[in-house]
Amino acid sequence: MEIIRPRTLSGFMELLPGKQIQFERMAEILRKTYASYGFAPLDTPIIEDAQILLAKGGGETEKQIYRFQKGDSDLALRFDLTVPLAKYVALHANELAFPFRRFQISKVYRGERAQRGRFREFYQADIDIIGDGKLDILNEAEIPAIIYKVFTGFGLKKFQIRVNNRKILNGFYAMNGLSEKSGDIMRTVDKLDKIGAEKVRVILMEDCGLTGDQADEILKFIAIRGTNAQVLAALEGYAGRNEMFDLGLSELKAVALNLAAFGVPEANFAVDLTIARGLDYYTGTVYETTLLDHPEIGSVCSGGRYDDLAGYYTERKLPGVGISIGLTRLFYVLDEQKLLNDALPTAPADALVLPMGGEPGPAIALAESLRCAGLRVMLYGEQKKFKQKMAYADKLGVPFAVLLGEDEIAAGKCSVKNMRTGEQITVTPAEAAAHIQNVLAANNGPVILEK
Amino acid sequence: MEIIRPRTLSGFMELLPGKQIQFERMAEILRKTYASYGFAPLDTPIIEDAQILLAKGGGETEKQIYRFQKGDSDLALRFDLTVPLAKYVALHANELAFPFRRFQISKVYRGERAQRGRFREFYQADIDIIGDGKLDILNEAEIPAIIYKVFTGFGLKKFQIRVNNRKILNGFYAMNGLSEKSGDIMRTVDKLDKIGAEKVRVILMEDCGLTGDQADEILKFIAIRGTNAQVLAALEGYAGRNEMFDLGLSELKAVALNLAAFGVPEANFAVDLTIARGLDYYTGTVYETTLLDHPEIGSVCSGGRYDDLAGYYTERKLPGVGISIGLTRLFYVLDEQKLLNDALPTAPADALVLPMGGEPGPAIALAESLRCAGLRVMLYGEQKKFKQKMAYADKLGVPFAVLLGEDEIAAGKCSVKNMRTGEQITVTPAEAAAHIQNVLAANNGPVILEK
């Protein structure tokens, strides 16, 4: 038979078992945290009608989407979780209770040019809160608390949730007579970190057609820095000149002033007027999250408030707020930066039961009793020499090997070998379970270890 | 703007939030049970090179597969989890420890003709144990224990794991000089339940070309019934005439005789000589699992032993044993038969915190403190009348609403309303958390309720 060389497509993450367990641990923290805030799990199809997914259209999406025919159907793979959510809410609106909160941690597909660290299949971990007609600002205020819980749940301390409000930006441009140029201005201002204030000023004047005074006014505005209280105080100086601005400021204050009640420390939160988010989609609060030691990664959790989720599919007005974490890319970067905590077990089992000859019955019963105590237990069934059995335990990386020979069976005991320390004790199955659980419990650190 | 009618493709399951939570509960039991036997979670791409997926080829697969071009690439969506596993093991063989145990609970795609209860996108929940060159029979003996744990974990008692061994069948045909006709014979015998012994006898003679004596011999063999001990004793009567048969019998005995040690009651297990499994793939123990009250569903968990997992991708001999549960179809049928336990909570939160006016700070802090106690808590932020707030709690189906008005805030308390009984108590936040947890813990039944 001709052998076909096995391969995995480039741009598709396929992990070895140990890494997969590290990935699952992060996904589990996301699931638990999202669920703890009353978000329902959702699981929409990966394939949708192409007409549905491409309702908005647009260049990059049409280029990158995986689209194909099957029979008479024009199908495509979802490229994000927001469009399927819009379809879902429009389709099932009468069966849902609003505000509708859902989380979804699922794969999406983008046929981008293959590139290191860029994925064509990747997980997004999204939450959204959708209102029917209206949605209170309190929902926007809650989002930083959820981001904070997720990242501290991962074990991170050195991160910052950066928040702005699009109404403040839009109101500010309006009070300066620059509403029509606001898109161009925001795209330019977005480059501030990369190219510096001087170049931004040049582009604002030459490409956007602003006067020097207007450009300076903008640079002065986005240069507002300080503690949250200082930034909010500086913004008060602009109040009373534009209704949109005033509304945005009151929203931003509602978000910032409830932080303490939500349990978010001031150190992990910053009002940042340079945050705009590229999309036209957002209309209120916008969020970005950066790892302070790794600004080069960019935002690891972004989102914001939008006024019209599903305008392509329904006349019902469905405003909402949501955030998205690019989990596959985040995992890739954390792994590359050696930030994943390798001290946590990555073996598929807590204990490997090794029968040392004779009938398998006692080893089977021992493995079952350890499982009943809550352990993940693998039973080794191969007829191999002792050395090979121990080599298998080593290669798996199991924390414990549990040996069962004739002597142990006769004594109603088993020998528990700690594979890390080499220490071995001969105890009853119940004592073995308790011992293993104690050692494992002591080794319960965070998923990510900051340096 | 023109509205596009929202729709989900037919053959794609998309659940409402409450049902999704019931589905997740089943998936979680599968994950936990599989992990407890030392299976590592695996997550292979949904898209693979079409050449890889179609290495085996064959009619139905080629017709049903979703296949498409992207750039120069000939791509396809996986139609099962076994072919991607074969590729994975062949590709990563040098980095894996053998026996390699993995579970995967993931979506697969088959463009079947749309039909009630048939899905084009569906979850398979698979485990496999792969050996390098050899794999001990003990692994095959362990599989019924895992099936038993899964189905009792769901809450089922009335199910039967039916086991046979292909070597017994092949040996039996060989001792009757029918080896070359064994494929045809097994396909015919497989229809026994549907068409009865008399018609099977006719087909065996007319279509398969057997003599009346040969047909009778086969019917007599597959009619062997009784307790496992009785069936094994009857099989002993055929021993000593064919090596393959004898090997199969010793394997079947190893599986059956270790059941007690594995904790599988005799009532949930049957040696059944009519089980053959359609695929040519299997070479040893084969498994089917039926719900005794619902034979019309067919097997809900099937699999077996194979000698060559990845022959298309590597010259390395990789024997294994595995089972697969068609989770989407199983869930659909259980739901249709009204077997899902509707008494279990399906709300996205355990408690809905309802602020009754004033500043949101105290309600936020209350929600956070209930979360810290381990509850899933939704904070209601909308400015609505009391009646509308309670209507939302009703529609969500939350077990508890926690009301916080000026009086409660002043007293450092909150009012906890049990939405099922209507009972309401005013207590401290800590007492509220304990009370809610107690009520929830008492309502902790199985996922499936047998009638």
Interface residues (C-beta under 8 A of the other chain):
Chain A: M1 I3 I4 R5 P6 R7 T8 L9 F12 M13 E14 L15 L16 P17 Q20 I21 F23 E24 A35 S36 Y37 G38 F39 A40 P41 L42 D43 T44 P45 I46 I47 E48 D49 Q51 I52 A55 Y66 R67 F68 Q69 K70 G71 S73 L75 K87 Y88 A90 L91 H92 E95 L96 A97 F98 P99 R101 R102 K107 Y109 G111 R120 E121 G131 K134 L135 D136 I137 L138 N139 A141 E142 A145 N258 A261 F262 G263 A310 G311 Y312 Y313 T314 E315 P348 A349 L352 P360 G361 P362 I364 A365 E368 R371 L375 R376 V377 M378 L379 Y380 G381 E382 Q383 Y392 K395 L396
Chain B: M1 I3 I4 R5 P6 R7 T8 L9 F12 M13 E14 L15 L16 P17 Q20 I21 F23 E24 A35 S36 Y37 G38 F39 A40 P41 L42 D43 T44 P45 I46 I47 E48 D49 Q51 I52 A55 Y66 R67 F68 Q69 K70 G71 S73 L75 A86 K87 Y88 A90 L91 H92 E95 L96 A97 F98 P99 R101 R102 K107 Y109 G111 R120 E121 G131 K134 L135 D136 I137 L138 N139 A141 E142 A145 N258 A261 F262 G263 A310 G311 Y312 Y313 T314 E315 P348 A349 L352 P360 G361 P362 I364 A365 E368 R371 L375 R376 V377 M378 L379 Y380 G381 E382 Q383 Y392 K395 L396
